[in-house]
Amino acid sequence: MNIPINPVCVELLVLPESYPYEFMSFCNSNNLRPPKITSKNGQALLAMLVTPFFYWTRKETDTFVKKFNIETSDSIQLFNKHSQWGILTSSDLHLKGKNFIVYPYALSNKKAMRTKFTFHGNKDEAVQEIKNEILNNYINVNTELWQLGHKNPGSTDNSQSNLVLQPPIQGRYRDDYVFIDTLTKFPLPHKLKTLDLGLTKEQVLEYAHFFSNLSKQMA
C-alpha cells in the first residue's frame, strides 16, 4: 500500500481525458460506478488518480479548482468523499487533511456495507418512535428538571470543566460513561466489558494502539 508523504504540485498537473485503464479495470471487476469524469467530483478523482504518490490538502484543492475553473464553495469536498462509492481512500485510513486514492486500488468497506442494505419493517413508525423519545426525554423536559452531572464520574475533579448538564433520563448512564458533551458519551472500562460492540479485528487493534500510546503519554 502506497502512503504518499509529499503534497502534489498542482501547477504541473495536466489532466488526461479518461480515467487510467488500470482503475477502470478495477471498477469493472468490482462493479463500482465512479463519478462521471466530466463532473466536478470526477475531475477531482481523476486528479488524485494521476498523482498516486502525492496527497492533497485544502491548499492544493483550492489551487486545483482555480486552475481548472471549477466552481465550488468548498474544494475539499470534491476530494474527500470517494470512499462512499467504494474505492479505498485516505479517509478510510483516518489520515485527516491528506487526501489520496490508495494504490494499489482496493475496496472501501462502504461497498460491502451498502450492498442489499435495507430496513426491514415500517421505517416511518421507527423514525417517529425515535423522534418521540428525543422529544419526551430531552426537548420537552422543563429546564428546572435538568441536573448537574460529571463528565467523568470516575474523576475527583469538581470544577466547571468536569460538569455537564443532563435531563433526568441521563441518570441511567451516569456511573458508566464519560460524557464528551450532553449527548455524546463513551463507556468506562467496567461498562465496556459488558457491551457487544461489534468491532472488527482491525478496529480492536487500532483501539489497542491508541490506548497504549495514550498510556505512555500519561506515564
N, C-alpha and C positions, 0 to 999 in steps of 0.2 A: 504494500500500500504506500503510495506516494503522499507525503505530508509536506506541502510547499513551505519554504522558510523565507521567501522574499516576496514583496509586493510586485504586482505586474506594472510594466511601464506602458501606460495606455497610449502615450504619444506615438509609440512604434507599432501599435496594433493595426492590423489590416484584417477585415472580416471576409471570409470566403462566402460564396453564395449558397453553400449547402453544409449540412452537418457532416462531421467526419464519418467515413464509411464504417469504421470500427464501432462507433457509437450507435449508428443506425442498425447495424447487425445485432448489437446487444439489445437494443429496444425491441426489435422484431422477434428475437429469440425469447424475450421475456414478456411479450405482449404489453409493452409500455407505449404510452402515447405522449411524447414530448410536446411542448407548445409549438404552435406554428412558427416557423423560423422567421417570418416577416413581422411577427408580433413583438411587442416590447420585451416580454419575458423570453421569447425565442432568441432575440438578439443578445440579451444578457447571457443566456445559456450558451449560445454559440461562442461568445467571448471567453467564457470560462473553459469551454471545451478545447479551444485552440491555444489556451495558456495553462496546460495541466501542471506545470511545475512552479506556478505562481499563485498567490492569493489576492483577493480583492477586499479592500476596506472601503469605507464610505468615501474617502478621499478619491480613490480610483473610480468608484462607481459614478461619482459626481462628474469627474473628468470624462468618463465614458459617454454619459448621456449628452453632455455638452458637445463632445467631438462628433458624435453621430446624430445629433439633432433629434434626440428622443425626448419628448415632452413627458415629464412625470413630476409629481410633487415630492416623491421620496425615492431616490435612485436605488437605495439599498434593497428595497422591496422587490426589485426585479431580479435580484441575485440570490436572496436567502430563503426562497420558498420551494425550491425544486425537489426537495426530498418528498414533498407532498404527492407528487405524481409517480414516485417510485425509484428514482435514482439516488444512490448514496452520496451525500454531500457533507461538507464540513459541519453543518448543523447537527448531523447525527453523531458527530464526534465531540460535540459540545465545545467547539472552538469558537468562542464568541468574537464577533467582529472581523473574522477572517473567512472569507467565502471562497469556496472552490468545489469542483466536482472531483470526488475521489477517483483516482486512477491506480490500477486497473478498475474498470467500471464494476459496480456491484449494486445490488438492490437495497433500498432502504426498507425498514420494517413496515412502512406505510402501505406498500403494495400488498403484502400478505394480510395486513390488518383490515384493509378495505374491500378485499375480495369477498363477495357474498355477505357483507356485513350489514345486517338488517335488524330492526327492532321487532320483536315478537310480542304482540299484544296491542292494546289501544294506546297509541302514543299520546293522543290528546288528553286522555284521562291521567296518564302517568305524569305528563308535564303539569297538569292542573294540580295534582297531588303535591308535587314539589313546590309549586307556587304557593299553595295554601299553607304548607309547612313554614316557608320563609315568612309569609305574611303574618301568620298567627304567632310565631315564636320569635320573630325579630322586628318586623316593621310595626306591628300594632301593639307592641309591649310598651306600656307607659314608661316615660323616662325615669320616674321615681323608683321603678322596679328594677332598673339596671343596677348592677353591682360592681364593686371593685374586685378585680382578680389579679393574681400574679401571673406574669408571662411565663416564668419558670417556677413552678411550685416546689421544685427541689432546691431552690436557691435561698440564701438568707437575706437577699437584697430586698429592702423595703422602700427603695427610692422610686421616684416617678418613672425612671427608665424600665422598671420591672412591673409596671402597672398596666393593666388592660381593662377596658370597660366591657361588661358582658351582660346579656339578658339572662334571666334565670335558667333557661334551658342549658346554658353552657356549664352549669354546675356539675352535670354528669361527667364532664371531661376534665374537671379542674385539677384533679390529683394525678392524672395520667398523661397529660400533654403539655408541651411547651407551646405557648401561643406566640406566633410571629406578629399577629395583629388580632383583632376581634374574631375574624372568621378563619384565619389560616393557622393551623396547628400541626405539630409534629409529635408523635408518640415518644414518651420517655422509655428508657430501656425495658423496664418491667412490663410495660404495656405492649411494646414492640414484639416481645416474645410470644404474645397471645394472638397476634394478628396474622391472618392469611394474606400476605402482601402480593402474592402473585408475581414476584420479581423474577427476571431471567437470571441465569448464572452470571452473565456479563454485568448486569446491574448490581448484583451482590458483590462482585469483585470490585466494581467501581466505588461502591459504598465503603467497602473494607479499606481500599486505598485512601479514600478521602479521610475517614476517621483515624486511620493510622497516622497520616500526615498531621491532622489536627491535634492528635495526642502529643506528637513530637513537638509541635509549636508551643503547646501549653506546658511542656515539661520545664 
